[in-house]
Amino acid sequence: MKCSPYYGQRRPSMQHGAKLQCVSDLLLLGKATIDEARSLLYWLQAEAGYGKMGICGLSMGGVHAAMVGSLHPTPIATLPFLAPHSAVVPFCEGLYRHATAWEALREDAAALAKDATSLTEDAASGISIEQVKDRLRSVLSLTDVTRFPLPKNPQAVIFVGATDDGYIPRHSVMELQKAWPGSEVRWVTGGHVSSFLLHNDSFRKAIVDALDRL
């Protein structure tokens, strides 16, 4: 089975581990994952003849699962686990903000501003980290699932969130549920990793329940 884009054997030669080098890599990773998942679902339905189908994902994979479930032309079970409504949340509000190379992004923004507007080097270097964060928020707003279409059967959408998730705050999970009336949110105790390890049965039950609603 192949890994997701930018992981395993599909990792660019210059990339170390799972740490992406560019913001654009995050968007390309998402697009490739969504396109591949949609193609697989089409094949399972049109070529292999499967009836009830579902898609689920964890964390970033949960965001991608929500997008695929939104865009699929027929009703499928959709299960975003420990997923934010947008990549803005973990990278600009959650713990990932401490692992983002803000200074490198500031230098990149300064270089772009200088080239585009003929600013002096001193003026370009005056770009603040807060301006860089605003720019990243604008770019990552493309991943806002609340802007995506309502799935064909929102009753077959079950979100599972964790009560003490340092990456995905409760309000972000509720943004998704609010955008998709008829969907359900379930909560398990624990953090972003411990909740999945300690309550695996709750995640499995959500999958079964969502498929039963088709």
N, C-alpha and C positions, 0 to 999 in steps of 0.2 A: 504494500500500500504506500502511495506517495505521501510525502510530508506536505504541509501547507507551504505556499510561496514564502521565500526568505527563511525557511527552516531546513535543517538536515541537508540533504544533497541538493536542495534548491536554494541554498544560501549563496549569495554572491561571494566571489573569492576574496574581496576586500573587507567583508563583514566578519566581525569577531563575535562568535556566539549568536545569541538572539537579539543583540542590541542593534537596531537599525541605524544606518548612517545618516539618512536624510528624511525629512518630513515627507517628501514625495514617495519614499519607499513605503510608508504606512498606507498611503492612499492606493498605491499600486498593489500592495499586498491584499488589501480589502477587495479591490475590483477583481483581481484574479480569483480569489477565494469565492466570491459571490458568483462570478461567471461559471466557474467549474461546478459549484453546487447546483446551480440552475440547470446546467447541461446534464448533470447526473440525474436529477429529478425528472427531467424530460425523458431521458432514456429509460429510466425505471418505469415510467408511466406509459410512454408511447411504444417502446420496443419490448420491454420485458413484461408488460401487462399488469404491473402492480396496481392495486386499488388504493387502500389507505396508506398514506405516506406521511412522514413527519420529518422535521429538521430541528436539531438542537445544537447548542454550542455553549461553551463556558467562557466567561469573561469577554475578551475581544471576539472570540468565536460566537458568543451569545449575541453580540451586536450584528455580526454577519448573518447569523441564523434569523434574526428578526428581519433584516433586509431581504433575505431570500424568501422568507414566508410572506412578506409584504408584496413582493414582486411576482410570486408564482401565480399563474393564471387560473388555477383551480384550488379548492380548499385543501390545505394540508395542516397537520398539527405543527405548531411553532412553539419552541421552548427555549427562550433566551435565559440562560442561567447566569446569575451574578453579573449581569450586563448593565452598563449605563445606557442612557438614551443617546449619548454622543461621546466621541473620543475627547471632546473638550473637557469632560469631567475628570477622567483619570490624569490627563496630561497637564491640565491647568488648575485643577482644584484638589485632586487626590494625591496619593503618595508619589506618583510618577513625576510630579513637578520637581521633586528633589533629585531625580535622576536624569533630568533633561539638561542638555548642554546649552544653557541660556546664553552664555557668553559667545559661544560659537555661532549661535543663531543671530545674536546682535551684530557680530562682525559681518556675517553674511548679509544681513539687512542693510548695514551701513554701506557695504560695497555695492549692493544693488541700487541704493538710493543715489550714491555718488555717480554711478554710470548713467542712470536714467535721467537725472536732473542737473547734472554738472555742478553738484554741490562741492564745496571745498572739503578737503579731508577732515578739517576740524568740525565743520557743520555735520558731516555724515557721522562722525564718531560721537556726536551728541545724542544719537538715538538711544533711548533708555530701555532697560530690560522690560519695563511695563509696556512700552510700545511694542516690543517684540512679542510679549505675551498676548497683546491684543491682536497682533497680526496672526499668531498661531491659532487663536480662537476663531478668527475669521476663516482661515483655511480649513480647520477641522470642523467647522459648522456644516461642511458638506456631508459629514457622517451622522448628522442629526436624524435619528430614525423617526422622530415625531413628524418630520416633513414627508415621510414616505406614505404611500397609499395604505388604507385600511386593508388588512388581510381579508380574503374572501369569506372566512369563517372565524371571526374574532373569538367566538366561544371556545375554539380549539387552540387558543393562545394562553399559555400559562407561564408567567414569569416567576422565577424563584430568586429571592434576594436574601442576603445575610444581615443579621441584626447589627453586627459589629465589623462590617466591611470597611477597611481603611481606604480601599481603592474606589468603591462604588457606594456613594451615600444613598440613604433611603429616598431622598427627594428625587433622585435621578431615575430610580426604578419606578416611582409613582408617576413621573412624567410620561413614561411609556404607557402605563396602564390608562392614564387620562386620555392620551392620544388615540387609544384603541378601545373604545367603549365595548363592553362585553367580554373583554379579556379578564384574566384572574391573576392576582399576585399572591404568592405564598412565601412565608418567611421561615427561615431556619436560623438557629443560633450559631454564632461563631464568626470568624473572619473570612477573608477572601479564599483562603486555602482550607482552613480547619473545618469550615461549614460543609464543604463538599466531602471531605474525608470522613467526618463524623456522622453525616446525615445522608449518606449515599442512597439509602432506601427512599428518602423523601424525593430525591431527584428522579429515581426510577419510577416511583408512583406517579409523579407529574407527567412523565412520558406516556405511561399507560392510560392515565385519565384523559389526556389531550387526544390521543388516538381514538379513545372510546366516544369522543364527542363529534367525530366526523360522521 
